[in-house]
């Protein structure tokens, strides 16, 4: 009898161990606490114990936060490396109090860009692209295009947003490329794993824990107006150029000591022969020379100008990748423009490309702004 009891206990232990192991293999969302105040940091740990078996060595973790009353949804995404993500979101003061669901949806692979060149010259088997991140980092590279115009770019890890500008290898007077882009992390996808947890935002005790009736929907829920204040905004109408400046200029580039040229509402820049020709006609003392590498070098009273594209300093000649029709604004700063200890003595030329709502709907599609990953210390607002 004792022997049979021992066998039964052993079997029961094995069953319990298997059950625990099965539970341990589920996706986990670990929060630093269950109740937060506005201004706190929502610290999140995502763990996928079974990531190797599910081929998730490199993956993307989509974090969706839903207000359980208003149905408002906020979306974030982080790269998941070897089955784990650790991130923190500072809770903005404007986040409404209430009960929240936080869900994690795992998608295989890192951020990748796929595209098709639908208008090109047959000789364009390789095209240039220029990438500029919101942190002013820049990369210039090339990508191969197959016989049907398709291309796939290398996996990328960048935070916030980045702008991409595609152009032919040769330097024609007009950028004739028309491109369709697809980023799988932005597309509709079937998550490999999902998990949901709950927390509250507000004064301690303000929201009592209760049984929460919540189902994760892949389609964005319809927002309820319950609990949301009515807000009326009054503003003075601004020109497109003023709106652009407010959105995309910063630091020293806000300096008023500059010639400013409008590429949004004026067609004068678009109709010009080239950027160099336009600036020589408009800026007294500005000249263009050709260096030994056949690059156009801008000079102001024989001193070399520093060139910026979207506030990132570029090498001589790289400004020719931007065509006049793609320029939203140019700011030419008189010398000195002390951007750093070694630049700016010959003045500076800041070229701003059309982006966001300022992109022409009827223009060729070779300039894009893409959303990347959320910063690991970002703000939830």
Helices and strands as residue ranges (DSSP letters): H 2-24, E 28-31, E 35-36, E 41-47, E 58-67, E 73-81, E 84-91, E 98-108, E 113-119, E 126-133, E 138-144, E 150-152, E 161-168, E 178-183, G 184-186, E 193-201, H 240-248, G 251-254, E 258-262, H 275-282, E 286-290, E 296-300, E 303-304, E 306-309, E 312-313, G 318-321, G 324-326, E 327-333, E 348-353, G 356-358, E 367-371, E 377-380
